[in-house]
Amino acid sequence: STARTWQDVHDEVLRRIHERIWLPGALIPNEESLAREFGCARTTVNRALRELATAGLLERRRRAGTRVAMNPSRRATFDIPINRVEIESRGARYDYRLISSREEAIASAMAGRLGLAEGATMLHAKALHLADGRPDVFEDRWVNIAAVPAIRRVDLARENANEWLLNNAAFTRGDVTFSAVAACNESAQFLDAAPGAPLFLIERTTWKHATPITFVKLYYAPGYRMHTMI
């Protein structure tokens, strides 16, 4: 099918790299050729290739063309964890409790973060993930119902949003922030921590192209350690 956006071109080029249709070190077609193939403007191709070069997957040189990187840049990677799997991998028994779930109009700060209109309706769900009966993660999540209307049919008291979204709502990009915060009254209450105790916080947004899927704050009980790969 004809690609019309830079994200379409990006995804197809990425597929060809991952499936080794274009091998490491190979010179790929120039922007003009790709624009003809995909039926889009050369500037659209340029944007897609720039994104892939920034990610370390392509090497671009003036007059020498664009090649698939021989040794892609080493970057820290972060897999979105399924809380159940993460807890069970530590040898602990997993339990889950839904605290609240309701549709709410979003405030201006949330609208600005997600690029949505102020007052747009999202699903606001709070939940607790437990390890061996002890609070492990307090989850405060917003889900864009317009992007994932099927979330309305999910019984979040039985199936947690973290796992359901990862299995049912494909995303193309995301952003993650890690920080240490003092426990507020709410997070302290659910994590059995003292107010003001230091907590590890992950704030994560996932998108399908330009459409936000979900924004979540994950507060981890004192003593949590993160492991990632480089």
SVG drawing of the C-alpha trace seen along z (x, -y; Angstrom):
<svg xmlns="http://www.w3.org/2000/svg" viewBox="-18 -24 48 42">
<polyline fill="none" stroke="black" stroke-width="0.4" points="0.0,0.0 1.1,-3.6 2.8,-5.3 1.6,-8.8 3.2,-9.9 6.7,-10.0 5.7,-7.5 4.6,-5.0 7.9,-5.4 9.8,-5.1 7.9,-1.9 8.6,-0.3 12.3,-1.2 12.6,0.2 10.9,3.4 13.4,3.8 16.3,3.3 14.9,5.7 14.1,8.4 17.5,7.9 16.1,7.0 18.6,4.2 21.7,5.7 24.1,3.9 26.4,1.7 24.2,1.7 23.5,-1.5 19.8,-2.1 17.9,-3.8 18.2,-7.6 15.4,-9.9 14.1,-10.6 13.8,-6.9 12.1,-6.2 9.7,-9.1 8.7,-7.7 8.3,-4.2 6.1,-5.3 4.2,-8.0 5.1,-10.8 7.2,-14.0 10.9,-13.8 10.7,-15.8 8.5,-13.1 11.2,-10.5 13.9,-12.8 12.0,-13.1 11.7,-9.3 15.4,-8.7 16.5,-11.4 14.5,-9.7 16.2,-6.4 19.6,-8.0 19.0,-9.6 18.1,-6.2 21.4,-4.9 20.0,-2.5 21.2,-4.5 24.4,-6.3 23.9,-9.4 26.7,-11.2 26.5,-14.0 27.3,-12.8 27.9,-9.3 24.3,-8.4 22.6,-6.5 23.6,-3.1 22.3,-0.7 24.5,-1.0 27.1,1.7 27.1,1.4 23.9,-0.4 24.5,-2.8 24.3,-1.1 21.5,-2.7 19.9,-1.8 16.7,0.0 13.6,0.2 11.0,2.9 7.6,2.0 7.2,4.6 4.0,6.5 3.8,6.1 2.5,9.6 5.4,11.1 8.0,8.9 6.7,9.9 6.4,13.6 10.0,13.5 11.2,12.6 9.5,15.8 6.7,13.9 2.9,14.5 1.1,11.8 -2.1,10.2 -4.0,7.2 -6.6,4.9 -8.5,2.2 -8.9,-0.9 -11.1,-3.0 -12.0,-3.3 -14.1,-6.1 -14.3,-8.3 -13.2,-11.8 -12.8,-15.1 -9.1,-15.9 -7.6,-19.1 -5.4,-21.5 -2.1,-20.0 -3.1,-16.5 -4.4,-17.9 -1.2,-19.7 0.9,-16.6 -1.1,-14.5 -2.0,-17.0 -5.7,-16.5 -8.5,-19.1 -9.1,-20.3 -12.2,-18.5 -11.7,-15.4 -12.9,-12.3 -10.4,-9.6 -10.6,-6.6 -8.9,-7.2 -8.0,-4.0 -6.0,-3.4 -4.8,0.0 -2.4,1.8 -0.1,4.6 1.0,6.9 3.9,9.3 3.3,12.0 0.4,9.9 2.4,6.8 1.9,3.6 4.5,3.4 3.3,0.9 0.7,-1.8 -0.6,-2.5 -2.4,-5.8 -3.4,-5.5 -5.2,-7.6 -6.4,-5.8 -7.5,-7.6 -10.9,-6.0 -11.0,-7.5 -7.8,-5.5 -8.8,-2.3 -12.6,-2.2 -12.5,1.5 -11.2,0.6 -14.8,-0.2 -15.6,3.5 -12.8,4.6 -13.6,5.5 -10.6,3.9 -11.5,5.5 -10.5,8.8 -8.0,7.8 -5.4,5.1 -5.0,2.3 -1.2,2.7 -1.4,6.2 -4.5,5.7 -3.1,2.6 0.2,4.3 -1.6,7.2 -4.3,5.3 -3.2,1.7 -0.2,1.7 2.0,-1.4 4.6,-2.9 6.5,-5.1 6.7,-6.1 8.4,-8.3 9.5,-7.4 10.6,-9.6 12.3,-8.1 12.5,-10.0 12.7,-9.8 9.8,-11.4 8.6,-11.9 5.5,-9.8 2.3,-11.8 -0.5,-10.9 -2.2,-8.8 0.8,-6.8 2.0,-6.4 -1.4,-5.0 -1.5,-2.3 2.1,-1.3 2.2,-1.2 4.9,-3.8 5.4,-6.8 4.3,-10.1 7.4,-11.7 9.3,-8.4 11.4,-8.2 9.7,-6.3 10.8,-5.4 8.4,-6.8 8.1,-5.9 5.9,-8.2 5.2,-6.7 3.2,-7.7 2.6,-5.5 1.4,-6.7 0.2,-5.2 1.8,-7.6 0.3,-11.0 -2.5,-9.6 -1.8,-9.1 -2.9,-5.7 -2.2,-6.0 -0.3,-8.0 0.6,-6.2 2.4,-7.0 3.8,-3.9 4.9,-4.4 7.1,-1.5 7.4,-0.5 10.6,-1.4 13.5,0.9 12.5,1.4 15.5,1.9 15.3,1.6 17.3,3.7 17.7,2.8 20.0,3.7 22.6,1.8"/>
</svg>
